[in-house]
Amino acid sequence: MKIIVTGSLGHISKPLAEELVQKGHAVTVISSSAERQAEIESLGATAAIGSLEDVQFLTDTFAGADAVYTMVPPNNYFDPNLDLIAYYTRLGHNYATAVKQSGVKRVVNLSTIGGQLEKGSGILLGAHGLQLILDELAPEVAITHMRPTSFYYNLYAYADMIKNAGFIAANYGGDDIVPWVSPKDIAAAVAEELETPLTGIKIRYVASEELSCNDTARVIGEAIGKPDLQWHIITDEEMLNGLKAAGMNPGIAAGLVEMYAGLHSGLLAEDYYKNRPAVMGKVKVADFAQEFAAVYKQK
């Protein structure tokens, strides 16, 4: 198959491209950075250097492809001018236009846990809106929306707090059960979907391990030599004030607080628990804790 992978050599896209190449597919990786070209080609893939904001570039790159993996690259949450929802909406329309004009019939899109929610999910509303845009391509285009849960690597955001304060604090935590996920497990699930024939629209959740925040803190703490590491729950207001004090875009800070509040209340995971993955991913919290420890020790 000829498969297009967006996301350059990111946490998911790199292992995805590697797996697809190993399976014998003709893979093109889209990147906005010409500096990535050599590394992309070293994987055995073709590099397409251009911008996701350029619909003609996307259309030309998608032409002749059997399937496309779409995702929205991370943006700068500290940019005071960033409108995150508008960013998702714009890229969603760009993808939809390019898919339609190029004739692609199979899309696997990176969405998120809580992607079905019309409110209460904070910054995840962008992913919800993008899903609705792509869904308009059906039934002519078969679409799988991947809904990964909470990414392990988001825990890196607490490394400085652990180092300086000796604990983790957020407006979720304690005994809250979090379904964590590794990008490697997401990549494996995406690869499987890209190779699976489909008609219509499918939702697929991906998770690696369900663990309470207290137990997550304990496992990470043991890996970094702080076996008594605690994860405290603070108020939404305290969380918001902390993010704004750090210089985060106030609107995005509010969206993050709402998202975490949804994690604490269980709102984000309601649909997940109704449609749990039949098989959990291979990378467990204890595995990630070793990666966390390596990064933590460099701080």
Sequence and secondary structure as in RCSB ss.txt:
>XXXX:A:sequence
MKIIVTGSLGHISKPLAEELVQKGHAVTVISSSAERQAEIESLGATAAIGSLEDVQFLTDTFAGADAVYTMVPPN
NYFDPNLDLIAYYTRLGHNYATAVKQSGVKRVVNLSTIGGQLEKGSGILLGAHGLQLILDELAPEVAITHMRPTS
FYYNLYAYADMIKNAGFIAANYGGDDIVPWVSPKDIAAAVAEELETPLTGIKIRYVASEELSCNDTARVIGEAIG
KPDLQWHIITDEEMLNGLKAAGMNPGIAAGLVEMYAGLHSGLLAEDYYKNRPAVMGKVKVADFAQEFAAVYKQK
>XXXX:A:secstr
 EEEE STT TTHHHHHHHHHHTT EEEEEES GGGHHHHHHTT EEEE  TT HHHHHHHHTT SEEEE     
 TT TT  HHHHHHHHHHHHHHHHHHHT  EEEEE  TTTT SSS GGGHHHHHHHHHHHTTTTTSEEEEEEE E
EGGGGGGGHHHHHHHSSEEESS TT EEEEE HHHHHHHHHHHHTS   SEEEEEE SEEEEHHHHHHHHHHHTT
 TT  EEE  HHHHHHHHHHTT  HHHHHHHHHHHHHHHHTTTTHHHHHS  SS  S  HHHHHHHHHHHHTT 
